[in-house]
Amino acid sequence: MNNNSPEENVRTMRATAELNAAFGALKALADAIRELGEVPSGHLYANLQGHITIGQFEQAIGILKNAGLVRESNAHLLTWLEPEAKA
């Protein structure tokens, strides 16, 4: 049984919804880069402008880069990297 107050339950539900939305946006961004193979980051952000901030975009790209899924060149070209097959 849940011993949380109604306010705590609402906060938990909101946090869960926000987290799910963030994961969905990150997956959509990853899918777009994967389908394109490579894309200038500015062109990609221009298509997302109005939906996410530049800070959110840069954070999402950082997550994908840190995960080894995307490489960004000095010219800001984003390239999808196929994950290595597991043995």
N, C-alpha and C positions, 0 to 999 in steps of 0.2 A: 504494500500500500504506500502511496505517495504522501509523505508528511510535509511537503512544501506548502507554503501559503499560495493562495490564488495569484498573487502578484509575482511570486517566484516562478510559478508555472507559466504565466504569460511571458515573462522575460526569457525563460528557457525556450518556449515555442518561437518567439521572435528571433532569438539567436540561431536556432536550428533552421528557420526559414532563410535567414540571411546567409548562413553557411552554405546551405543548399544552392542558393542563388549564385554565390561566389564560385562554387565548384562548377555549376552549369555554365557560367560565363567563361571560366578558364578552359573547360572542355571545348566549348564552341570556338574559342580563339585557337586552341591547339588543333582542332579539326580543320579550321580554315588554312592554317599554315601548312599542315600535312597535305591537304588536297592541292594547294598551290605549289608545293615543293620549295619554293622560295619567293619572297615578296619583300619589297622595301618597307621598312617599318612605318615610315611616314604615310605611305599609301594605305597601309592596313589601318593605321589610326584614323586617317581621314574618313574612312568608311565607317568607323565606329564612333566618331565624334558625335556628341549629343546623346550617346548611350552610356559612355564611361568617360571618366576624366583622364587626362594624360598621366596623372599619378597612378591611377588604377591600371592603366594600360602598361606602364613601365613596370609596375609591380608584377603583373601577370607574366610579362615577357621574362622578367627576372626569375620567376618560379620555373618557367619552362626551360630556361637556360641552365639553372641550377640542377634541374632534373636530368639534364643531358639530352633533352628532346629537341632543342633549338640552338643554333649557333647564330651569333650576330657579328657580321663583319664590321670593319672600321667604317665602311660606307653605309652602315645601318641596314644591310641586306639580311633578312631573317631566312635561315635555311633549316628545313626540317631534317632531323637526324633520325634515321631508323634505329630503334633500340636494338642492341645486340641480342641475338637469340640465346636463350638460356640452354645450357647443355642438359 
